[in-house]
Amino acid sequence: MSRAAPQPASQAAITTARAPLWIKICGLRTGEAVDAAVDAGANAVGFVFHAASPRNLDPAAAAGLSRDVPAGVERVAVFLHPSQSLVDAVLATIAPDWVQMDAADLAGLALPVGQRVLPVLRSGPRPSESRMPEALSDFDIAQLPARCLLESARSGAGERADWSEAARLASETELVLAGGLDPDNVAEAVRAVRPFGVDVSSGVERERGVKDPVRIREFVRAARAAARALFPEESPR
């Protein structure tokens, strides 16, 4: 496989037209959850590859679920501090539309030429093992990726990212807001941050690692309604 070190997304063309909101439902582990996300109108589904997560999948299981994702819904492979061999296995098995992982992790891996990446930046205090800078202010605003995801310090823990920090970034880049979102607060988050997209995992679960189809529908409905109120003349995806 021809490889190149991943370029900053600021050097890669983002061709998707601006729409009211890009919505990703992450941490899907069953066909029922995939169907619920697709039927609700999500733009993307996320499959997690991290052994310590209750949402972890192996590449073979993800491949089975990936076959249920229709054209037009993007598949995102989500990693945290992965090995090169794990990334290679996942890419070979499901060929995701996007690879999502911490920006520091991306810098140490080789990805196929042309692979789209969604770098994760984090707000709030960092865990001791984090390889991220101490604060987002450490990033040169001119070097921000063309699209990135802002998360709290710990993924999948239901911890809210800093919305004021997010709003600042959303004015500079296509920001996907994650961290602590749920059907009850996503409309407020969209109004406060005006992000390119939103990403939810634990906020649509009935128990840890188990998605609730009703909460998925409620999340998408609330997010879409808030976005259309802000951008009434922009057609949905």
N, C-alpha and C positions, 0 to 999 in steps of 0.2 A: 504494500500500500504506500503510495506516495504521501509523504508527510511534510508538514511545515509547522513550526511553532505557531500557536494561535495568535493572530493579529488582534490588537485592540479593536473592539467593535466600532470605534470611531472611524476606523479605516475601511470598514465593510459597509456596503450599501444596505440600508434598511428600506425595502421596497414596499412594505405593507402600507397602504394609505391610512391616514389618520381617521379613526372612527370614534364613536362615543366612548367606547371602552373595550379593552382586551381583557378577557376573564379567563383565568387558569384555575382549574380544580386540581390540587396536587395530592400526592400520596394515595393514589388509587390502587387497590389490591384485588378487586373482584370485577367480574363482568357486570354485575348489578350496579356497581359504583360508576363504571365507565359509561354504561347506558344512561344512568341518571345525569351525569355531567353533559353528555352529548344531547340528550333530550331537553335539558334545561337551557341549552344554547351557549354553552361554554365555548370559547375560542381555542382552548388548549387543555390538555390533560397531562398531568405529571406523574411519572413513575420514579420512585425513590430507590436508589442503590446505595445503601449504607447499613451495614450489619447491625449497628446499635439502634436503629430506628424501628419502631413497631410497624412502620409502613414499608419496610424493606422487601424488595423483590429480587429473585435471581433472574438472570437474563432470559432463561427459558420461559418462566412464568410471565415475564413482561412481554415476550414475543406473542404468547397466546392472547393476552389482553390487547396488545397493539393491533391485532387483526380485527378487533371489534371497533376500532376507531375509524370513522368514515373520512373520506377525502374532505378537505376543508377544515378539519379540526387538527390542530398541530399537536405533535407528541414531543414531550420534553423529558429528557433523561436528567435526573437530579442526583448530584453526587455531593459528598462531603469528604474532603481529604482522601480521594480515591487513589488506588494504585494505577499505573499505566495499564496493567494487564486487565483490570476490571473494566476500565474505560474501553479498551479495545474489544473486550468480549461483548459489552452492551452495544457498542456501535455496530459491530458485525452482525448482531442478532436482530436488533430492531430498527437500525438506521433512523434515529430520531431527527425531528426537524430542528430541535434546539438541544444544546448541552448546557445545563445550569450548574454552576459551582462557584465557590468563593474565588474572587479575582486572584488571590494569592495562589490558589491551587492551579488555576489555569496557566499561570506563568511557568509552572514546573512540568507541564505535560505537552506531549505532541498529539495534535488532532489532525484528522484528514484535511487536506486543502479544501476550503469552501465550507467546512462545518460551521454552522451558525452557533454562536455562544451567547449565553445570558449570564454575565458576571454578577455575582452577589456581593453587595456592599452591606455593611452592618452598622446599626446605630446602637448607642448605649454601651455600657461596660462590657469589655471583651472577656470571655473565658480565658483562663491562663494558658490553655493550649492553642489559642487562636493565633493564626499567622497573619492576621489582618493588621493594618495600622491602628494606632490607638484611637484615632478619631477620623471621621470622614473629611475633616478639614485638612488632613494630611495629603489628600488628593488634590492635584492641580486641576481646577475646574475645566481648564482647556483640554485636559487629557481624559475627561469622563468618557466612558463608552457611549456609543450612540443609543444603545438601549441597555439598561441594567435593572437589577432588582434590589430594592432596599428591604432588608430583613432585620429583625431584632438580633440580639447577641446569640440566641440559641434557636435553631430552626425547629419547627414542629412543636414548640412548647406553649403556644398561645400567648406569647409575650408581644406586646405592642411595640412597633417601631416608633421612632420620634417623628410625629407628623409635621412638625415645623421644619425639621431637617429635610423631610421628604418633599415638602412643598418647595423648598429652595432648589432641590435637585430636579424636581419636575419642571421647573422653568428653564432648565439647561439641557435636559436629555429626555428620552422616552423612558420614563420611570415606571416600573411595575412595583406597586406597593404590596408588601406582605407583612406578616407578623401581627397576630392578635386580632385579625379580622373575623367577623361572623355576620350572620344575617341582620343582627340588631344594630351594628355600628358601621357597616360598609357604606351606607349612604352618606353618613356624616364624614367618613374618611374621604370619599370621592369629592365631596364639596370642599373639604378643608385643603386637600392636597392637589386636586385636579391632575391625577396621574394618567399616564398612558394606559395603564392596566392595573388590575388587582389580582392577587394570588391568595388562595385560602387552602388550608388543610385541616388542622385540628378544629377550626371553627365550624366545620360542617360535619362533625362526627357525633355519633350517639354514645360511643365509648372510645377509648384510646385506640386509634388505628382502624376503626370501623366507621365508614362513611354512612351518613343518613340521607337517603334520597330526598326527603322532604326539606331538610336544611339546605341541601345543594340547590334545589329549586328556589327556595326563599332567598338565598344569597344572590343568585344570578338575577332574580327579579328585582331585588332592592338596588343592586348595583346598576343595572340597566336603567331603571327609572331615574336614579340620581344623575347618571351621565346624560341622559336625554334631556333632562331639565337644564343642564349646563350647556349642552351643545345641541339645541333643538333642530338645527338645520343639517346636521351631519348624519348620513344614513348609517344604520347598523351594519356590522359585518354579516 
